[in-house]
Amino acid sequence: MPFVNEYASYEDAEKYDLDNLWNKYNYCTILNMPELLNHFDVHQHIWCVDKERDYWLFNCGFLINNDSISGYAEPSNEEAFILHVNGQNIEFILTSHGMEATDLYPIHFYYELVSMAPTCLPNMSRESLLNILKDAINIFKYNGIRALEENAKTLIEFDF
């Protein structure tokens, strides 16, 4: 079964501690999880999941830039993603860059890999993990199940 965009069940959100994963990385909002979920139409976390292999991708949002020109903390262009594979969370920090839009894909950007930890797993190479990440992000696209219309107009490329 390939990756699909879904709302994480309340049980899965608790099992994998998605509230605290979000709060650990996303410093760009005033509210933390789970309070922030009340501001969405559906009050659940979103993720991209491959249930057959028990893999999932969770976007923890943009990291904060404390070295901004303004002198104030601001969102950076670095995003934290957690890829869960073989019972282990792999942290990916990616930076995104906008690219020229087309009529078919008005949302067009590419990701660069900033960091990855751990860089491999027993029985799984770095290259295999990066390929799984690319597969999941190509389904998650712009904002998972919360942005299906935008996802259809999104083209993502990778520089890794």
C-alpha positions as CSV (number, residue, x, y, z in Angstrom):
1,M,0.0,0.0,0.0
2,P,1.5,3.4,-0.9
3,F,1.5,6.5,1.3
4,V,-1.8,8.3,1.7
5,N,-2.7,11.6,3.4
6,E,-4.9,11.1,6.5
7,Y,-5.9,12.6,9.7
8,A,-4.1,10.8,12.5
9,S,-6.5,9.0,14.8
10,Y,-6.5,10.2,18.4
11,E,-5.1,6.9,19.4
12,D,-2.2,7.1,17.0
13,A,-1.5,10.8,17.9
14,E,-1.2,9.7,21.5
15,K,0.7,6.5,20.7
16,Y,3.4,8.4,18.7
17,D,3.2,11.5,20.9
18,L,2.5,13.8,17.9
19,D,1.6,16.8,20.2
20,N,5.1,16.8,21.7
21,L,6.8,16.2,18.4
22,W,5.0,19.3,17.0
23,N,5.8,21.4,20.1
24,K,9.5,20.3,20.1
25,Y,10.1,21.8,16.6
26,N,7.5,24.3,15.7
27,Y,8.2,27.6,17.5
28,C,6.3,29.8,15.0
29,T,3.0,29.8,16.7
30,I,1.8,31.2,20.0
31,L,-0.3,28.2,20.8
32,N,1.1,24.7,21.4
33,M,-0.5,21.4,20.7
34,P,-3.1,20.2,21.5
35,E,-4.7,23.7,21.8
36,L,-3.7,24.6,18.3
37,L,-5.8,21.8,16.8
38,N,-8.9,23.7,17.8
39,H,-8.1,26.3,15.1
40,F,-8.4,23.7,12.3
41,D,-11.7,22.6,10.8
42,V,-10.8,19.0,11.8
43,H,-9.3,18.9,15.2
44,Q,-6.8,16.2,14.5
45,H,-3.1,16.0,13.4
46,I,-2.4,15.3,9.8
47,W,0.2,12.9,8.5
48,C,1.1,10.8,5.5
49,V,1.0,7.1,6.3
50,D,1.8,3.8,4.7
51,K,-0.2,1.4,6.9
52,E,1.0,-1.8,5.3
53,R,4.7,-1.0,6.1
54,D,3.8,0.9,9.3
55,Y,5.7,4.0,8.0
56,W,4.5,7.6,8.5
57,L,5.6,11.1,7.8
58,F,4.8,14.0,10.1
59,N,5.5,17.6,9.3
60,C,6.4,19.5,12.5
61,G,6.4,22.9,10.7
62,F,9.0,25.6,10.3
63,L,11.8,26.2,12.7
64,I,12.5,29.5,14.2
65,N,15.3,31.8,13.1
66,N,16.8,33.6,16.0
67,D,19.4,35.4,13.8
68,S,16.9,37.4,11.7
69,I,17.7,40.8,10.3
70,S,15.0,42.4,12.4
71,G,16.6,41.1,15.6
72,Y,13.4,39.3,16.5
73,A,12.8,35.6,16.2
74,E,11.1,34.8,12.9
75,P,10.1,31.6,11.0
76,S,12.9,30.2,8.9
77,N,12.7,28.4,5.6
78,E,13.7,25.2,7.4
79,E,11.1,22.6,8.1
80,A,11.2,19.6,10.4
81,F,9.8,16.3,9.2
82,I,9.7,13.1,11.2
83,L,9.8,9.9,9.2
84,H,8.8,6.8,11.2
85,V,10.4,3.7,9.8
86,N,10.9,0.3,11.4
87,G,9.7,1.6,14.8
88,Q,12.2,4.5,14.8
89,N,11.8,8.2,14.2
90,I,14.2,9.8,11.8
91,E,14.4,13.6,12.0
92,F,14.8,15.5,8.7
93,I,15.5,19.2,8.5
94,L,14.8,20.4,5.0
95,T,14.9,23.9,3.5
96,S,12.5,24.8,0.7
97,H,13.0,27.2,-2.2
98,G,10.3,28.4,-4.6
99,M,10.7,27.7,-8.3
100,E,9.0,29.1,-11.3
101,A,5.3,28.4,-11.4
102,T,3.6,27.0,-14.5
103,D,0.0,26.9,-15.6
104,L,-0.2,23.2,-14.5
105,Y,1.8,23.7,-11.3
106,P,1.3,27.1,-9.8
107,I,2.9,25.8,-6.6
108,H,6.5,24.7,-7.4
109,F,9.4,24.3,-5.1
110,Y,12.3,22.1,-4.2
111,Y,13.7,20.8,-0.9
112,E,17.3,20.6,0.1
113,L,18.5,18.3,2.9
114,V,20.0,20.3,5.9
115,S,20.3,17.4,8.3
116,M,19.2,13.9,9.0
117,A,19.4,11.9,12.3
118,P,20.0,9.1,12.4
119,T,21.6,8.8,9.0
120,C,20.8,5.1,8.6
121,L,19.1,2.3,10.4
122,P,20.2,-1.3,10.9
123,N,19.2,-3.0,7.6
124,M,18.3,0.3,5.9
125,S,20.7,2.6,4.2
126,R,20.7,6.4,4.1
127,E,19.7,6.2,0.4
128,S,16.7,4.0,1.2
129,L,15.5,6.3,3.9
130,L,15.8,9.3,1.6
131,N,13.8,7.5,-1.1
132,I,11.1,6.7,1.4
133,L,11.1,10.4,2.5
134,K,10.7,11.5,-1.1
135,D,7.9,9.1,-1.7
136,A,6.0,10.4,1.3
137,I,6.6,14.1,0.6
138,N,5.4,13.6,-3.0
139,I,2.1,12.5,-1.5
140,F,2.0,15.0,1.4
141,K,2.8,17.8,-1.0
142,Y,1.7,21.2,0.2
143,N,-0.1,20.4,3.4
144,G,-1.4,16.9,3.4
145,I,-5.1,16.2,3.7
146,R,-5.8,19.8,4.8
147,A,-4.9,21.1,1.3
148,L,-6.1,18.6,-1.3
149,E,-6.9,21.3,-3.9
150,E,-3.5,23.0,-3.5
151,N,-1.7,19.6,-3.5
152,A,-3.1,18.9,-7.0
153,K,-1.4,22.0,-8.2
154,T,1.9,21.3,-6.5
155,L,5.2,20.1,-8.0
156,I,8.0,19.2,-5.6
157,E,11.6,18.5,-6.6
158,F,14.5,17.4,-4.4
159,D,18.1,18.4,-4.3
160,F,19.2,15.2,-2.6
